[in-house]
Amino acid sequence: MTILAGCAGRREPAADAAGSTAVDIHSYARPVEARVTHVELDLTADFEARRLAGTATLDIAREAGADSVVLDVKTLEIEAVTTPDGHPLPYAFGPEDPILGRALAVKLPDGVDRIVIRYATSPDAAAVQWLEPAQTAGKRRPFLFTQGQAILTRTWIPTQDSPGIRQTYSARIVVPEGLRAVMSAEMLTPDGEPVEGRRGVRAYRFRMSEPIPPYLIALAIGELEFREVGPRTGVYAEPPAIEAAAAEFAELEEMLAAAERLYGPYRWGRYDVLVLPPSFPFGGMENPRLTFATPTVLAGDRSLVSLVAHELAHSWSGNLVTNATWSDFWLNEGFTSYIENRIMEELRGPEYAAMLRVIARQDLLAAFEELGGPDAPDTRLHIDLAGRDPDDGMTSVPYDKGAAFLRTIELAAGRERFDAFLRDYFDRHAFQPMTTEGFLRELNQNLIRGDEALAAAIRAEEWVYGTGLPSNAPEERSEAFAKVDAQVQAFHDGAPISSLQTDGWSTHEWLHFLRGLDGTYDAERLRALDARFRLTQTGNSEILFEWLRIAIRNRYEPALPALDRFLVSQGRRKFLRPLYADLIATDWGRPIAEDIYRRARPGYHAVSRATIDELLGVRG
């Protein structure tokens, strides 16, 4: 059988929304020959075996002469591939790649455009996190959630796992009685339904009618409650967290309305947020209709809700118009970070948005240093990921440099004109992929339109393909931060802690203050600061993170128990990597880092484990 010829080395181009071609080096699929258009899942969750098992039925659109479809799989146990009426279909696997997994090629007889794959996930499937009751907020029931971005969907669904190959999906998920399944789709049976002939389980059905990239197919199962916070918005969380989550996200409907005023109608029906257990590796994941969010944003004062504004913004940039390949990732995150800032300006005002931009610029410059300096190749927006995991490109650069690029365009073209351009861009390319090349063509044809002065003011090619930060990047300033800087200077000058003027500070002002404490301080000075502002005891994860970095740098031992608790109790990679890196950079911290990681690692998601394994030299 020759259906795998060339699979391991050859990638086929797929037409993108802008009429160019995109070659996804992170997928074995050949979409110009045969393309998955719909995925129908029928899976049972087995918490004891830590497996999802059942079938994936795939609808295939194929060109004349195409005699096979090539899928992406990794660590999946394939039991059979058949036609819908049960006739076996020949299939074969390509060689295993440690990053990509392997190709699964299925022979397609004439007239067959639907195939059924019976399979089970591995207990170690990278996309699927199985949690014991002790790892949840309620401590009573187990929990499961999936995380497909970037190329992990292939570890729980056999499909063409490329962001440029959009697919609709439907699902029937069978779970133990007492647990609820939720997905990034319309929930057809919110309360579940009995399963004929089976006791102790319930089935939940879902439907996503709009084509989405496969990394956005998402599932969570747990003891979940729901609170409505608006006509189109609500919150899911475990019972102990539901009231706090509903209070924290009470502004969801207002955020949604603000985004619609800026960029047009929301096209996904509902917008709900699921607060996950602490092991979730990201701040949020923009799964359509159902954002997955870290509990570390539950500060109690809505001070960290810009994260939800970011995930909501993805309903336009990323979910509606998607990066065609992972080298184009900035088209998702740069646009989304820019829109997030605009939403927060609508809700909180220009000064609040200015503070967010200053913080983002600080994060970007720190990322440049971590990547090897502003001339490092990975400081480009469009980066080379050949032979690399797409996660390597998920730094602050696509987010914050991308947003700075769009702000540069806004300032050069004018906000009103740029808003009209973006709204038209989302309308014309809705539910389609986009390449960097395609966006630059859009920019030239529909905004710049031959205006040489505007093109010179924007310098788009330099922003996208050049390293570092172009010299025309807007200088970001905040009047509020200027006042904070005065307090930083007072601290450095030895002023009594009691004299520091911090009344009414927002989270962002505290972050700016703590980032300004970049020197070496004696324990008594830090103890006085800690006693006055209770930094070690703060429930705000962002403030605690910055304080713990200061504590590590100065070996402030009263904060070390809090550091231990923080690293063990949550798995957000944004916090984990810098803190572990700070510890091992000292002459005393490596044993502490290794001890904490030994205890914390079993509760981390595979995404976070891979990052910290590499940092500490741990072999999984």
C-alpha positions in Angstrom: 0.0 0.0 0.0 1.5 3.3 -1.1 -0.9 5.8 0.5 1.9 7.2 2.7 4.4 8.0 0.0 5.9 11.3 0.8 4.0 12.0 4.0 6.9 12.4 6.3 8.7 15.1 4.3 6.2 16.8 2.1 3.7 19.5 3.0 1.0 20.6 0.7 0.0 24.3 0.4 -3.5 25.3 1.2 -5.2 28.3 -0.2 -5.6 31.0 2.4 -8.3 33.7 2.6 -6.1 36.3 0.9 -5.5 34.2 -2.2 -1.9 33.2 -1.4 -0.8 29.8 -0.3 0.2 28.6 3.2 2.4 25.6 3.9 1.9 24.3 7.4 5.1 22.6 8.4 3.5 21.3 11.6 0.9 19.1 9.9 1.1 16.0 7.7 -2.2 16.9 6.1 -2.6 17.4 2.3 -5.7 19.6 2.3 -5.5 20.4 -1.4 -6.1 16.7 -2.1 -8.5 15.8 0.8 -9.6 18.0 3.6 -11.6 17.3 6.8 -14.6 19.5 6.9 -16.6 18.1 9.9 -15.7 16.1 13.0 -18.4 14.1 14.9 -17.2 12.8 18.3 -18.8 10.0 20.3 -16.6 9.6 23.4 -16.8 8.2 26.9 -14.6 9.5 29.6 -13.0 6.8 31.8 -11.5 8.6 34.8 -10.1 5.4 36.3 -8.2 4.4 33.1 -7.6 8.1 32.2 -8.8 7.6 28.7 -11.3 9.1 26.3 -12.6 6.3 24.0 -15.1 6.0 21.2 -15.3 7.2 17.6 -14.5 10.2 15.5 -16.5 10.4 12.3 -14.9 12.7 9.7 -16.5 14.3 6.7 -14.0 14.6 3.8 -13.9 17.0 0.9 -11.6 15.6 -1.7 -10.4 16.6 -5.1 -10.9 14.4 -8.2 -8.3 11.7 -8.2 -7.5 11.9 -4.5 -7.5 8.3 -3.2 -6.6 9.0 0.5 -6.8 11.4 3.3 -3.9 12.2 5.6 -4.5 13.0 9.3 -2.3 14.0 12.2 -2.2 11.7 15.3 0.1 11.5 18.3 -0.1 8.8 21.0 -3.6 7.8 19.9 -4.5 4.1 20.0 -6.3 3.4 16.7 -8.5 0.4 16.8 -10.2 0.5 13.4 -11.1 2.7 10.5 -14.3 2.0 8.6 -17.0 3.4 6.4 -20.1 4.5 8.3 -21.7 1.2 7.5 -18.8 -0.7 9.0 -16.7 -1.8 6.0 -13.0 -1.7 7.0 -10.7 0.8 5.3 -7.0 0.3 4.7 -4.8 2.7 6.7 -1.1 3.1 7.5 1.0 5.2 9.8 4.0 7.3 8.9 7.2 7.5 11.0 7.0 9.0 14.5 8.3 12.5 15.0 8.8 13.7 18.6 7.1 17.0 17.9 4.6 16.2 15.2 3.6 12.7 16.0 2.8 10.8 12.9 0.7 10.7 9.8 -2.3 8.5 9.6 -3.2 7.9 6.0 -6.6 6.3 5.1 -7.4 4.9 1.7 -10.6 6.3 0.3 -12.5 4.1 -2.2 -14.6 5.8 -4.8 -17.7 7.4 -3.4 -16.5 7.3 0.2 -16.4 10.8 1.8 -17.1 9.9 5.4 -14.9 7.7 7.6 -15.2 6.4 11.2 -12.2 6.0 13.4 -12.5 4.0 16.6 -9.8 4.9 19.0 -8.7 5.7 22.5 -6.5 8.4 24.0 -3.3 7.5 25.9 -3.4 8.1 29.6 -0.5 10.5 28.9 -2.2 12.4 26.1 -0.6 15.8 26.1 -3.8 17.7 25.5 -5.8 16.0 28.2 -5.3 16.9 31.9 -6.9 14.4 34.3 -7.2 15.7 37.9 -7.8 13.8 41.1 -10.4 15.3 43.4 -7.6 16.6 45.7 -6.4 18.8 42.7 -9.8 20.5 42.3 -11.4 23.4 44.2 -14.2 21.1 45.5 -12.0 18.2 46.6 -14.9 15.8 45.9 -14.9 14.9 42.3 -12.3 14.4 39.5 -11.9 16.8 36.7 -10.8 16.8 33.0 -9.9 19.5 30.6 -8.3 19.7 27.2 -5.9 22.2 25.8 -5.3 21.8 22.0 -3.1 24.8 21.2 -0.8 24.7 19.4 -0.6 21.1 18.0 -2.0 19.0 20.8 -5.5 18.3 19.4 -3.9 15.4 17.5 -3.3 13.7 20.9 -7.1 13.4 21.6 -8.8 13.7 18.1 -7.5 12.1 14.9 -8.0 14.9 12.4 -6.0 17.4 10.3 -4.5 19.4 13.1 -3.6 22.6 11.3 -5.0 26.1 12.1 -5.6 26.7 8.4 -7.9 23.7 8.1 -11.2 24.9 9.7 -13.8 22.3 10.6 -17.2 22.2 12.1 -17.9 19.7 14.8 -20.5 17.9 16.9 -20.1 15.7 19.9 -21.7 13.3 22.3 -19.7 12.9 25.6 -20.6 10.3 28.2 -19.5 11.1 31.7 -20.0 9.7 35.2 -23.2 10.7 37.0 -22.6 13.8 39.0 -20.2 15.4 36.5 -21.1 17.9 33.8 -19.4 18.1 30.3 -19.0 21.5 28.6 -17.4 22.2 25.2 -16.5 25.1 22.9 -19.9 24.7 21.1 -23.6 25.1 21.5 -24.8 23.0 24.4 -27.7 21.0 23.1 -28.3 19.1 26.4 -27.1 21.4 29.2 -28.4 19.0 31.9 -27.3 15.9 30.1 -29.5 12.9 29.2 -29.7 9.2 30.2 -27.7 6.6 28.3 -29.9 3.7 27.3 -28.7 0.5 28.9 -26.1 2.1 31.1 -26.4 3.2 34.7 -24.3 5.7 36.5 -23.5 7.9 33.4 -25.1 10.8 31.5 -24.5 12.0 28.0 -24.0 15.6 26.8 -24.4 16.7 23.2 -22.9 19.7 21.5 -22.8 21.3 18.1 -20.4 23.9 16.5 -21.9 25.0 13.3 -19.2 27.5 12.3 -15.9 26.1 11.0 -13.1 26.6 13.5 -9.4 25.6 13.6 -9.0 22.2 15.4 -7.0 23.7 18.3 -10.2 25.4 19.4 -12.1 22.1 19.9 -12.2 21.9 23.7 -13.8 19.8 26.4 -14.0 20.0 30.2 -15.7 17.6 32.6 -16.2 18.2 36.3 -18.5 19.1 39.1 -19.6 22.4 37.6 -22.2 25.0 38.3 -23.4 27.9 36.1 -24.3 31.5 36.9 -25.8 33.8 34.3 -24.4 37.3 34.4 -26.1 38.7 31.3 -28.4 37.8 28.4 -25.6 36.2 26.4 -23.0 35.7 29.1 -22.4 33.5 32.1 -19.8 31.7 34.2 -19.1 28.0 34.9 -17.0 27.0 37.9 -16.7 24.4 40.6 -19.2 25.0 43.5 -16.7 26.6 45.9 -15.6 29.1 43.3 -18.9 29.9 41.5 -20.0 32.9 43.5 -16.5 34.5 43.4 -16.3 33.8 39.7 -19.7 35.3 38.9 -18.8 38.5 40.9 -15.4 38.8 39.2 -16.9 38.5 35.7 -20.0 40.5 36.3 -19.0 42.9 33.4 -18.9 40.2 30.7 -22.0 41.6 28.9 -20.6 45.1 29.1 -17.3 43.9 27.6 -19.1 42.1 24.8 -21.1 45.3 24.0 -17.9 47.4 24.0 -16.2 45.0 21.5 -19.2 45.0 19.2 -19.2 48.8 19.1 -15.7 48.7 17.9 -15.5 45.7 15.5 -19.0 44.6 14.6 -21.4 41.9 15.8 -20.4 39.0 17.9 -21.0 35.9 15.8 -20.8 33.0 18.2 -24.1 33.2 20.1 -23.2 33.0 23.8 -20.0 34.1 25.5 -19.4 32.1 28.7 -16.3 31.7 30.9 -15.2 28.4 32.5 -12.9 28.9 35.6 -10.7 25.8 35.6 -8.7 24.2 38.4 -5.3 25.8 39.1 -3.2 23.5 36.9 -4.4 25.2 33.7 -1.2 26.3 32.1 -2.3 29.6 30.5 -4.1 32.7 31.7 -7.0 31.9 29.4 -7.8 30.0 26.2 -10.2 31.6 23.7 -12.3 28.5 22.9 -15.3 29.8 21.0 -18.4 30.4 23.1 -16.6 29.2 26.2 -13.3 30.8 27.3 -11.2 28.6 29.6 -9.7 30.8 32.4 -7.2 30.4 35.2 -8.5 30.9 38.7 -5.4 33.1 39.3 -7.5 36.0 37.9 -10.0 35.8 40.8 -8.5 38.7 42.7 -11.8 39.7 44.3 -11.8 43.2 42.9 -12.0 42.7 39.1 -8.5 44.1 38.8 -7.3 41.4 36.4 -10.3 41.2 34.1 -8.3 42.5 31.2 -7.4 38.8 30.7 -11.0 38.1 29.9 -11.1 41.1 27.6 -8.2 39.5 25.8 -10.0 36.2 25.4 -13.2 37.9 24.3 -11.2 39.9 21.7 -10.2 36.6 20.2 -13.8 36.2 19.0 -12.7 38.5 16.2 -9.0 38.0 15.9 -8.0 34.3 16.0 -11.4 32.6 16.2 -13.0 34.6 13.3 -9.8 35.2 11.3 -7.1 32.7 12.2 -3.4 32.5 11.6 -2.9 30.0 8.7 0.3 28.6 10.2 2.1 29.0 13.5 4.7 31.3 12.0 1.7 33.7 11.6 0.7 33.4 15.3 1.1 37.2 15.7 -2.0 37.7 13.6 -3.9 36.1 16.4 -2.2 37.5 19.5 -1.0 40.9 18.3 -4.4 41.8 17.0 -6.1 40.4 20.1 -3.8 42.3 22.5 -4.5 45.5 20.6 -8.3 44.9 20.7 -8.0 44.0 24.4 -6.5 47.4 25.1 -9.2 49.2 23.1 -12.0 47.3 25.1 -10.4 48.2 28.4 -10.1 51.9 27.2 -13.9 51.7 26.5 -14.6 50.3 30.0 -12.0 52.0 32.2 -10.8 55.1 30.3 -7.6 56.2 28.4 -5.3 56.3 31.4 -6.1 52.7 32.4 -5.3 51.7 28.8 -2.1 53.6 28.9 -1.0 51.8 32.0 -1.7 48.5 30.3 0.4 49.5 27.3 3.4 50.6 29.5 3.2 47.2 31.3 3.1 45.4 27.9 6.2 47.4 26.7 8.1 46.3 29.8 7.1 42.7 29.2 8.2 43.0 25.5 11.6 44.4 26.4 12.1 41.7 29.0 11.2 39.1 26.4 13.8 40.5 24.0 16.5 40.1 26.7 15.4 36.5 27.4 15.5 35.7 23.7 19.1 36.9 23.4 18.7 40.6 22.8 16.7 42.8 20.3 18.6 41.4 17.3 17.7 37.8 18.1 15.7 36.0 15.3 12.7 35.2 17.5 12.1 38.9 18.1 10.5 39.0 14.6 6.8 38.9 14.3 6.9 36.3 11.5 9.4 33.7 12.9 11.0 30.6 11.5 9.7 27.5 13.3 11.2 24.8 11.0 12.1 21.8 13.1 10.7 23.4 16.3 7.6 23.1 18.5 5.2 26.0 17.8 5.2 26.7 21.5 8.7 28.1 21.0 7.1 31.1 19.3 4.6 31.8 22.1 6.6 34.5 23.9 5.5 38.1 24.6 6.7 39.1 21.1 3.7 38.1 19.0 1.4 39.7 21.7 3.1 42.9 22.6 5.2 43.7 19.5 2.2 42.8 17.4 -0.1 45.1 19.4 2.6 47.9 19.2 2.6 47.5 15.4 -1.1 47.9 15.2 -1.0 50.9 17.4 1.6 52.4 15.1 -0.8 51.9 12.2 -3.6 53.5 14.2 -1.5 56.6 15.0 -0.3 56.9 11.4 -3.7 56.4 9.7 -5.9 57.8 12.4 -8.1 55.8 14.7 -11.4 56.2 12.8 -9.8 55.1 9.5 -8.0 52.2 11.1 -11.1 51.0 12.9 -13.0 50.9 9.7 -10.2 49.0 8.0 -10.2 46.4 10.8 -14.0 46.0 10.8 -14.0 45.5 7.1 -11.1 43.0 7.4 -13.0 40.9 9.9 -16.1 41.0 7.8 -14.5 39.9 4.6 -12.3 37.2 6.0 -14.7 35.8 8.7 -14.2 32.1 9.4 -11.1 31.9 7.2 -7.4 31.6 7.7 -4.9 34.4 7.0 -1.1 34.5 6.4 1.3 37.3 7.2 1.8 37.9 3.5 -1.9 38.1 3.0 -2.4 40.6 5.8 0.3 42.9 4.4 -1.4 42.7 1.0 -4.6 43.7 2.7 -2.9 46.6 4.5 -1.5 47.9 1.2 -4.6 47.5 -0.8 -7.3 48.6 1.6 -5.6 51.0 4.0 -2.4 52.5 2.5 -3.8 52.5 -1.0 -0.6 53.9 -2.6 -0.1 56.6 0.0 3.7 56.6 0.1 3.8 58.9 3.1 1.5 56.6 5.1 3.5 53.6 4.1 6.7 55.3 5.2 5.2 56.2 8.5 4.1 52.6 9.2 7.1 50.6 7.9 5.2 47.4 7.9 7.9 45.1 6.4 10.3 46.2 9.1 7.8 45.5 11.8 7.0 42.1 10.6 10.2 40.7 9.3 12.8 42.8 11.2 14.2 42.1 14.7 13.6 44.1 17.8 11.5 47.2 18.1 11.5 49.6 15.1 12.4 53.2 15.9 8.9 54.4 14.9 7.3 52.4 17.8 5.1 54.7 19.8 6.5 55.8 23.1 4.1 54.7 25.8 3.6 56.9 28.9 1.2 56.9 31.8 0.6 59.9 34.1 -0.4 57.5 36.9 2.9 55.7 36.5 4.9 58.9 36.7 3.5 59.4 40.2 4.4 55.8 41.0 8.0 56.4 39.8 8.2 59.2 42.5 7.4 56.6 45.2 10.0 54.1 43.7 12.6 56.9 44.0 11.5 57.6 47.6 12.0 54.0 48.4 15.4 53.9 46.9 16.3 57.1 48.7 15.6 55.4 52.0 12.3 57.2 52.9 10.3 55.5 55.7 7.9 52.9 54.4 5.1 54.7 56.2 5.6 57.8 54.1 5.0 56.0 50.7 1.9 57.4 49.0 0.0 54.3 47.7 -3.6 55.0 48.5 -6.0 54.0 45.7 -3.4 52.2 43.7 -4.6 49.8 41.0 -3.0 46.4 40.4 -1.1 48.0 37.5 0.3 50.7 39.7 1.5 48.1 42.2 3.1 46.1 39.4 4.9 49.2 38.1 6.1 50.0 41.6 7.4 46.5 42.3 9.1 46.3 38.9 10.9 49.5 39.8 12.4 47.8 42.9 15.2 46.2 40.8 18.1 46.7 43.2 19.5 44.8 46.2 17.8 45.5 49.6 18.5 44.2 53.1 16.0 42.0 54.8 14.9 44.7 57.3 13.9 47.0 54.4 11.9 44.3 52.7 10.4 43.2 56.0 9.1 46.7 56.6 7.7 46.9 53.1 6.0 43.5 53.5 4.6 44.4 56.9 3.1 47.6 55.7 1.5 46.3 52.5 1.1 42.5 53.3 2.7 41.6 50.0 3.5 38.0 50.9 -0.2 37.5 51.9 -1.7 39.2 48.9 -4.4 37.3 47.0 -3.6 39.1 43.8 -1.5 36.6 41.8 0.1 39.2 39.6 1.3 41.3 42.6 2.4 38.2 44.4 4.4 37.1 41.4 6.4 40.3 41.2 7.0 40.4 44.9 8.3 36.8 44.9 10.8 37.7 42.2 12.1 40.5 44.4 12.2 38.0 47.3 14.2 35.5 45.4 16.7 38.1 44.1 17.3 39.3 47.7 16.9 36.0 49.4 14.1 37.3 51.6 13.4 34.2 53.5 10.1 35.1 55.1 8.6 35.0 51.6 9.9 31.5 50.7 7.0 29.6 52.2 4.7 31.7 50.0 6.9 31.0 47.0 6.6 27.2 47.7 2.8 27.4 48.1 2.4 29.5 44.9 4.5 27.2 42.8 2.8 24.1 44.1 -0.8 25.4 44.1 -1.1 26.6 40.5 0.4 25.7 37.1 0.2 28.9 35.0 3.3 28.9 32.8 3.6 32.6 32.8 4.4 32.5 36.5 6.2 29.2 36.7 9.1 29.7 34.3 10.4 33.1 35.6 10.2 32.0 39.2 12.0 28.7 38.7 14.5 30.5 36.4 15.1 33.1 39.1 15.7 30.4 41.7 18.3 28.5 39.7 20.1 31.7 38.8 21.1 32.1 42.4 23.9 30.2 44.3 21.4 28.8 46.8 18.1 28.4 44.9 18.6 25.3 42.7 18.0 22.7 45.5 14.8 24.6 46.5 13.6 24.7 42.9 14.2 21.0 42.4 12.5 20.1 45.6 9.4 22.2 44.8 9.3 20.9 41.3 9.5 17.3 42.4 6.4 17.9 44.5 4.6 20.2 42.1 5.3 18.5 38.7 2.5 15.8 39.0 -0.1 18.6 39.2 1.2 20.6 36.2 -0.2 20.4 32.7 2.0 18.8 30.0 2.6 22.2 28.5 4.0 23.5 31.8 5.9 20.3 32.5 7.7 20.5 29.2 8.8 24.0 29.8 10.1 23.4 33.4 11.6 20.0 32.5 13.8 21.8 29.9 14.7 24.6 32.2 15.7 22.3 35.1 17.2 19.5 32.9 14.6 17.0 34.1 14.0 14.0 31.9 10.3 13.2 31.9 
